[in-house]
Amino acid sequence: MLRNPPIRLVLLLAVVLFGVAVLGAGLVRAAFYQPLGRAAVTGAAVPAVAAPAAANDGRCGVVPVRAPARELRGMWLTTVYNIDFPSKPGLSQAQVKAEYLKWLDLAEAQNHNAIFVHVRPSGDAFWPSAYAPWSNWLTGKLDGTDPGWDPMAFMIDEAHARNLEFHGWFNPYRGTQPAPGGGAGTDLKKLAPNHPLLTHPEWRISYPTGKNGRLYFDPGVPEARRFVEDAMLEAVEKYDLDGVHFDDFFYPYPEAGQDFPDNASFAKHGGGKSRADWRRDNVNTLVREMHERLAALKPWVKFGISPFGIWRNGGEGSDTSGLESYDAIYADTRKWVREGWLDYIVPQLYWTIGIGKADYAKVLPWWAKTVKGTGVQLYIGMADYRVGEKGDWSDPAELDRQMALNDKYGVQGQVHYSAKKVRSNRLGSVTRYRDKHYASPALLPRMARLPAAPPAAPQITGATRGANGELVFAAAADGVSWALYRTGEKEATLVATGRSGTAVTDPKPPAAGGTYCLTSLDRSANEGAASAPFTVAGS
């Protein structure tokens, strides 16, 4: 996903790779649990049929439980330039909250189970931070004005209430955005008084020249690198994040006739390496250190990156002829996977099936092969934003076909760019792939590298029918989330999921009644044994 990329690159390629690799083997991680508690049940009780004292393993009553879909389904909610959210800068607290809840409504309607929110678009913050000024995309001001509330806490709480993982999306090294789009550009007078690039000019690099210039934290300065790590880890320490997520902006994409002006840091810290190798080492160090520091701080928080979709062309790389992240932006994405510095990778394959320079059907197998045996979870970044363009993207079935290929190659999920394009459903493309791929709920894929500590079997003790015909169950369980199964003629299938503390509900139960079983899951999506079956008589 190229977010506000140089126009030259947009014309060249519209793809961005999200890099995800898994944490090193032997890393001990904690699995946290919260009591599910007993759902408050109102309305008339529903007659229940006596159930056996214990559930049969892998069965609900007399029928087997069909293994549910296990895939991550999400979308990127972009704040920079107010692409998705908030709809414009300077909205009131009530307006921002109302807009965010509508995005969560959309996620629920699509049967998503994760959301990726841009909380550090460019050296700023959507939370009260000691390391960064408030984001002007929220406040409408570049001076660091405090909006008087905590958007991060609200966004996480509301996502969790709907059983959506919340991945905080951070840009490590961007310090500002170009002035023509509403950023500070390279004008130091526009920076907030507490902006770290004012107080540490030795960390500051301006690139490119001209009106589209930005300020960057220099990746070649160890103190700057440590500072941006601290700024992101502050959010991890303060909030209940499920994931830390980077996109592909490390060293900037190249501009014709200009090189990133890091002569001073290269002279001081280059250590005799070539500049290209030194830059790659700088990015590798950031990734490795974030992995290590996350594991020490909150080892249950997942770590993933979004590099460009092509590592290298030919040879050990993919059968492509496009821009290479390894050489152009010094992102050695394959190394991150092989070293186990990440938990998941989301290569953003924003090309169509059959395109010459980067055929989706050729790049996808390369990524599947690259992650094989590493424990890295492979998700794919889907180019919803391109639907409706001329050529192959004018076919509303393109994304559907790509997702069918994803299934073929064992991809464990998709993230869609961006939320606004999911909502707009151009050419009916979203409806098409939702009906074919997301028609029923899915559990998150297990993080196999994490310790398996599934919760004990829950207990269903009663049920009532709500005003809209839904069934609401009284239940007790331990775990972070729950999964509700209902029997059919031959097997039980997943009908609903929810977060600990929310009512266990079947939103569309059959009038004839049915038999239900409930399971609990830990934070790493390990599922425990099913409850004893609970049979509800017909209405």
C-alpha positions in Angstrom: 0.0 0.0 0.0 1.5 3.2 -1.1 0.0 5.9 1.1 0.4 9.3 -0.5 3.4 8.0 -2.5 5.4 10.0 -5.0 3.4 10.3 -8.2 6.2 8.8 -10.2 5.9 5.7 -8.1 2.2 5.5 -8.5 2.6 5.5 -12.2 5.3 2.9 -11.9 3.6 0.5 -9.4 0.8 0.7 -7.0 1.8 -2.0 -4.6 3.1 -2.1 -1.1 4.2 -5.2 0.8 3.3 -5.6 4.4 6.1 -7.6 6.0 5.3 -10.1 8.7 7.7 -12.5 10.1 7.4 -14.5 13.3 9.2 -14.0 16.5 12.2 -16.2 17.2 11.7 -19.8 18.4 12.2 -20.3 22.1 10.7 -17.0 22.9 8.4 -17.5 25.9 5.2 -15.6 25.6 2.4 -15.0 28.1 -1.2 -15.9 27.3 -3.6 -13.6 29.2 -7.2 -14.4 30.1 -10.1 -12.4 31.3 -13.2 -13.9 32.9 -16.1 -14.1 30.5 -18.4 -13.8 33.4 -22.2 -14.3 33.2 -24.1 -12.4 30.5 -26.9 -10.3 31.7 -30.0 -12.0 30.4 -33.4 -10.3 30.0 -36.7 -11.3 28.6 -38.6 -14.6 28.8 -36.6 -17.7 29.4 -36.4 -20.2 26.5 -37.2 -23.8 27.3 -34.1 -25.9 27.3 -33.6 -29.7 26.9 -31.4 -31.4 29.5 -27.8 -31.7 28.4 -25.2 -34.3 29.3 -22.7 -33.3 32.1 -19.8 -32.9 29.7 -19.2 -32.3 26.1 -17.7 -34.9 23.8 -14.3 -33.7 22.4 -14.8 -32.4 18.9 -18.6 -32.8 19.0 -21.6 -30.8 20.0 -24.2 -33.3 21.2 -24.3 -36.1 18.7 -22.8 -34.3 15.7 -19.2 -33.3 15.0 -18.1 -29.7 15.1 -16.9 -28.4 11.7 -13.6 -26.6 12.1 -14.3 -22.9 11.6 -12.6 -20.7 9.2 -9.3 -19.5 10.6 -8.2 -16.3 8.9 -7.5 -12.7 9.8 -9.9 -10.3 8.1 -9.2 -6.6 8.4 -8.9 -3.2 6.8 -6.6 -0.2 7.2 -8.1 2.9 8.7 -5.9 5.7 7.4 -5.7 9.0 9.2 -3.0 10.8 7.3 -4.5 13.5 5.1 -7.8 12.3 6.6 -8.0 9.7 3.9 -10.4 7.6 5.9 -10.7 9.0 9.4 -11.5 11.4 10.9 -13.4 12.7 7.8 -11.7 16.1 8.4 -9.4 17.6 11.0 -10.7 19.5 14.0 -13.9 17.6 14.6 -15.3 17.5 18.1 -14.8 14.5 20.4 -18.4 13.4 19.8 -18.0 13.6 16.0 -14.8 11.6 16.0 -16.3 8.9 18.2 -19.4 8.7 16.1 -17.4 8.3 12.9 -15.2 5.7 14.4 -18.1 3.6 15.6 -19.5 3.6 12.0 -16.2 2.2 10.8 -16.6 -0.6 13.4 -20.1 -1.1 12.1 -18.6 -1.7 8.7 -16.0 -4.1 10.0 -18.8 -6.1 11.7 -20.9 -6.1 8.6 -18.0 -7.5 6.6 -17.4 -10.2 9.3 -13.9 -8.8 9.9 -12.0 -9.7 13.1 -9.3 -7.0 13.1 -8.7 -3.3 12.4 -5.5 -1.5 11.6 -5.6 2.1 12.7 -3.1 4.8 11.7 -2.1 6.1 15.2 1.4 7.6 14.3 1.1 8.8 10.7 4.2 11.0 10.8 6.0 11.7 14.1 2.7 12.6 15.7 0.3 10.7 18.0 -3.4 9.9 18.4 -2.8 9.5 22.2 -1.3 11.8 24.9 2.4 11.2 24.3 5.5 12.4 26.0 7.4 11.7 22.7 5.3 13.3 20.0 2.8 16.1 19.4 -0.9 15.5 18.9 -1.7 14.7 15.3 -3.0 17.6 13.3 -5.2 15.1 11.3 -7.1 14.9 14.6 -6.9 18.4 16.0 -6.7 20.5 12.9 -3.7 22.3 14.3 0.1 21.8 13.9 0.9 23.3 17.3 0.3 20.2 19.4 -2.9 21.4 20.9 -4.4 18.9 23.3 -7.9 17.8 22.2 -8.8 17.0 25.8 -9.5 13.3 25.5 -7.8 10.0 24.7 -8.8 8.7 21.3 -6.5 5.6 21.6 -8.2 4.3 24.7 -11.6 4.8 23.2 -10.7 3.2 19.9 -9.2 0.1 21.5 -12.1 -0.4 24.0 -14.7 -0.1 21.2 -12.8 -2.5 18.9 -12.5 -5.0 21.7 -16.2 -4.7 22.6 -16.9 -6.0 19.1 -14.2 -8.7 19.3 -11.9 -6.9 16.8 -8.2 -7.1 17.2 -6.7 -3.6 17.4 -3.4 -3.2 15.6 -1.8 0.2 16.1 -0.3 1.3 12.8 2.9 3.4 13.1 5.2 5.2 10.7 8.6 5.1 12.5 10.7 7.6 10.7 8.5 10.2 9.0 8.5 13.4 11.0 6.1 15.6 8.9 4.0 15.5 5.8 4.3 17.8 2.8 2.9 21.3 3.3 0.5 21.2 0.2 -1.5 18.5 1.8 -1.8 20.2 5.2 1.4 19.1 6.8 4.3 21.1 8.2 6.6 20.1 5.3 10.1 21.3 6.0 9.1 24.6 7.7 10.4 24.5 11.2 8.2 27.4 12.2 5.2 25.1 11.7 6.4 22.4 14.1 4.8 22.1 17.5 7.0 23.5 20.2 7.6 20.0 21.7 8.4 18.4 18.3 11.5 16.3 18.8 13.0 17.4 15.5 13.2 20.9 16.8 15.0 19.9 20.0 17.3 17.5 18.2 18.3 19.0 14.8 21.0 16.4 14.5 18.3 13.8 14.0 16.6 15.8 11.2 16.8 15.2 7.5 14.8 17.1 4.8 13.9 15.1 1.7 13.1 15.6 -1.1 13.8 19.2 -2.1 10.9 21.4 -3.2 7.3 21.9 -2.1 6.8 18.1 -1.4 9.6 17.9 1.1 9.2 16.2 4.4 11.3 16.0 7.6 12.6 12.6 8.6 14.2 11.1 11.7 17.5 9.9 10.3 17.6 6.1 10.5 21.4 6.2 10.6 21.5 7.9 14.0 21.3 5.4 16.8 19.8 7.9 19.2 17.1 8.8 16.7 16.3 5.2 16.1 16.0 4.5 19.9 13.8 7.5 20.3 11.3 6.4 17.7 11.2 3.0 19.2 10.5 4.6 22.6 7.8 6.7 21.1 6.0 3.6 19.7 6.6 1.4 22.8 5.0 4.1 24.9 1.7 3.3 23.3 2.3 -0.4 23.9 3.0 0.2 27.5 0.0 2.4 28.1 -2.7 0.6 26.1 -4.1 -2.8 25.4 -2.9 -3.1 21.8 -3.2 -6.5 20.1 -0.5 -5.6 17.5 2.2 -3.2 16.5 2.1 -2.6 12.7 4.5 -0.7 10.4 4.0 0.1 6.8 6.7 0.3 4.2 8.1 3.8 5.0 11.6 3.3 6.4 14.0 5.0 4.0 11.9 7.1 1.6 11.2 6.0 -1.9 13.7 7.4 -4.4 13.2 10.7 -6.1 14.7 11.2 -9.6 18.1 12.9 -9.3 18.1 13.1 -5.5 19.6 10.9 -2.9 18.6 10.8 0.8 21.1 13.3 2.3 22.5 11.2 5.2 26.2 12.0 4.6 26.8 13.1 8.1 25.4 10.0 9.8 27.1 7.7 7.2 30.5 9.3 7.8 30.0 8.9 11.6 28.4 5.4 11.8 29.0 3.8 8.4 31.7 1.5 9.8 33.3 0.9 6.4 30.2 -0.7 4.8 28.7 0.4 1.5 26.0 3.0 2.0 23.3 0.5 0.7 24.4 -2.2 3.2 24.6 0.3 6.0 21.1 1.6 5.3 19.7 -2.0 5.2 21.5 -2.7 8.5 19.9 0.4 10.0 16.4 -0.8 9.1 17.2 -4.4 10.2 18.3 -3.1 13.5 15.1 -1.2 14.0 13.0 -4.3 13.2 15.1 -6.6 15.4 15.2 -4.2 18.3 11.4 -3.6 18.2 10.9 -7.4 18.2 13.2 -7.8 21.2 11.8 -4.9 23.1 8.2 -5.9 22.5 8.9 -9.4 23.7 10.4 -7.9 26.9 7.6 -5.4 27.5 4.4 -7.3 26.4 5.3 -10.5 24.7 1.7 -11.2 23.7 1.5 -8.2 21.4 1.9 -9.2 17.8 4.4 -7.5 15.5 4.0 -7.1 11.7 5.3 -4.9 8.9 4.1 -3.8 5.5 7.0 -3.6 3.1 6.5 -3.2 -0.7 5.3 -6.3 -2.5 8.6 -7.1 -4.3 11.7 -8.1 -2.4 13.9 -8.6 -5.4 13.4 -9.5 -9.1 14.6 -12.8 -10.5 17.1 -15.2 -9.0 16.0 -15.9 -5.4 13.4 -13.2 -5.8 10.0 -13.2 -7.5 9.4 -13.5 -11.2 8.9 -9.8 -11.6 10.5 -6.7 -13.0 9.3 -3.9 -10.8 10.8 -1.7 -8.1 12.7 -3.7 -5.5 12.3 -3.0 -1.8 15.8 -4.4 -1.0 17.5 -1.9 -3.2 15.1 1.1 -3.4 14.0 1.5 0.2 16.6 -0.7 1.9 14.0 -3.1 3.3 15.3 -6.7 3.4 11.9 -8.1 4.0 13.0 -11.7 3.4 15.6 -11.5 6.1 13.0 -10.3 8.6 11.0 -13.4 7.9 13.9 -15.8 8.0 15.3 -14.3 11.3 11.9 -14.5 13.0 11.7 -10.8 13.9 8.0 -10.5 13.1 4.8 -12.4 13.8 2.9 -11.8 10.5 3.6 -10.3 7.1 1.1 -8.6 4.8 2.7 -8.2 1.4 0.5 -5.7 -0.4 0.1 -7.2 -3.8 -1.6 -4.3 -5.6 -1.3 -5.8 -9.1 -3.8 -7.9 -11.1 -3.5 -11.5 -12.2 -1.6 -11.6 -15.4 0.0 -8.1 -15.4 3.5 -8.3 -16.9 5.8 -6.6 -14.4 4.3 -8.1 -11.3 1.7 -10.8 -11.9 -0.3 -11.4 -8.8 -0.3 -15.1 -9.6 3.5 -15.2 -9.6 4.3 -12.9 -6.7 1.8 -14.7 -4.3 3.5 -18.1 -4.6 6.9 -16.5 -3.9 5.6 -15.1 -0.6 3.9 -18.4 0.3 7.2 -20.2 -0.3 9.2 -17.5 1.6 7.2 -17.9 4.8 6.8 -21.7 4.6 8.3 -23.4 7.6 9.1 -20.1 9.4 6.0 -19.8 11.5 5.3 -16.4 10.0 1.6 -15.8 9.3 1.1 -14.7 5.8 -1.7 -12.2 5.1 -2.2 -10.3 1.8 -2.8 -6.6 1.4 -5.7 -6.3 -1.0 -6.0 -3.3 -3.4 -9.7 -2.4 -2.9 -8.6 1.2 -3.8 -7.8 0.2 -7.4 -11.2 -1.3 -8.3 -12.7 0.8 -11.1 -9.5 1.8 -12.7 -9.1 1.1 -16.4 -8.0 -2.3 -17.7 -8.1 -5.3 -15.5 -9.3 -3.4 -12.4 -12.6 -2.6 -14.2 -13.6 -6.2 -13.6 -15.5 -6.4 -10.2 -14.4 -10.1 -9.9 -10.6 -9.4 -9.7 -10.4 -9.3 -5.9 -12.6 -12.3 -5.6 -10.2 -14.2 -8.0 -7.2 -13.1 -6.0 -8.7 -14.2 -2.8 -9.4 -17.6 -4.3 -5.7 -17.8 -5.1 -4.9 -16.8 -1.6 -6.9 -19.8 -0.4 -5.1 -22.1 -2.8 -1.7 -21.0 -1.4 -2.6 -21.2 2.2 -2.7 -17.5 3.0 -4.0 -16.9 6.5 -5.9 -13.7 5.9 -6.4 -10.4 4.1 -6.2 -6.7 5.0 -8.0 -4.3 2.7 -6.8 -0.9 1.7 -8.5 1.2 2.6 -11.6 1.4 4.8 -13.2 4.0 2.7 -12.9 1.8 -0.4 -14.4 -1.1 1.5 -17.3 1.1 2.3 -17.8 2.4 -1.2 -18.0 -1.1 -2.6 -17.1 0.0 -6.1 -18.6 -2.1 -8.9 -20.1 -4.3 -6.2 -16.6 -5.9 -5.7 -16.8 -5.9 -1.9 -20.2 -7.5 -1.9 -18.9 -10.1 -4.3 -15.9 -11.2 -2.3 -17.7 -10.9 1.0 -20.5 -13.3 -0.1 -17.9 -15.8 -1.4 -15.2 -15.5 1.3 -16.5 -13.7 4.4 -20.1 -14.9 4.5 -19.8 -16.4 8.0 -17.6 -15.4 10.9 -14.0 -16.6 11.3 -11.7 -17.1 14.2 -8.3 -15.6 14.1 -5.5 -17.9 13.0 -3.6 -19.5 15.9 -0.1 -18.0 16.5 1.5 -21.4 16.5 4.8 -20.0 17.9 3.0 -18.9 21.0 2.4 -21.2 23.9 -0.9 -23.1 23.7 -3.0 -22.6 26.9 -6.6 -22.9 25.8 -9.2 -22.1 28.5 -11.4 -24.7 30.1 -14.7 -25.6 28.7 -17.4 -23.0 29.4 -20.9 -23.6 30.6 -24.2 -22.5 29.2 -26.9 -22.3 31.9 -29.9 -20.7 30.2 -31.2 -18.7 27.3 -33.7 -15.9 26.5 -35.1 -14.7 23.3 -34.6 -11.0 22.6 -36.9 -8.4 21.0 -35.5 -9.1 17.5 -35.6 -12.8 17.8 -32.0 -13.3 18.8 -31.0 -15.9 21.4 -29.1 -14.6 24.4 -27.3 -17.2 26.5 -26.4 -17.1 30.2 -22.8 -18.5 30.2 -19.8 -18.7 32.4 -16.3 -19.2 31.0 -12.7 -18.1 31.2 -10.9 -16.6 28.2 -10.4 -13.5 26.1 -13.1 -14.3 23.6 -15.8 -16.9 22.9 -17.2 -18.8 19.9 -20.7 -20.1 19.6 -21.6 -23.2 17.5 -25.0 -24.4 16.5 -25.9 -27.9 15.2 -27.4 -28.6 11.8 -28.4 -31.9 10.4 -24.9 -33.3 10.1 -22.5 -31.0 12.0 -22.2 -27.9 14.2 -21.0 -24.7 12.7 -19.7 -21.4 14.0 -22.5 -18.8 14.1 -21.1 -16.0 16.3 -18.0 -14.8 18.2 -17.5 -12.2 20.9 -15.2 -10.7 23.4 -15.0 -11.6 27.0 -17.7 -9.8 28.9 -20.1 -9.4 26.0 -23.4 -11.3 25.8 -23.2 -14.7 24.1 -25.8 -14.3 21.3 -27.0 -16.1 18.2 -28.3 -13.2 16.1 -30.3 -15.3 13.7 -31.4 -18.5 15.3 -33.8 -20.9 13.5 -37.4 -20.9 14.6 -37.2 -24.6 15.1 -34.7 -24.2 17.9 -31.3 -25.9 18.0 -28.5 -27.3 20.0 -25.5 -25.0 20.9 -22.0 -25.4 22.2 -19.7 -22.7 23.5 -15.9 -22.5 23.5 -13.4 -20.0 24.9 -10.2 -18.8 23.3 -7.0 -17.3 24.8 -5.3 -14.2 23.5 -3.4 -16.2 20.9 -6.6 -17.7 19.5 -6.0 -21.1 21.1 -9.5 -22.6 21.5 -10.5 -24.7 24.5 -12.9 -27.6 24.8 -16.6 -27.1 24.0 -19.2 -26.8 26.6 -21.8 -29.4 27.2 -24.5 -29.0 24.5 -27.5 -26.8 25.3 -30.6 -27.4 23.4 -33.2 -24.7 22.9 -36.8 -25.7 22.0 -38.5 -24.1 19.0 -40.4 -20.8 19.3 
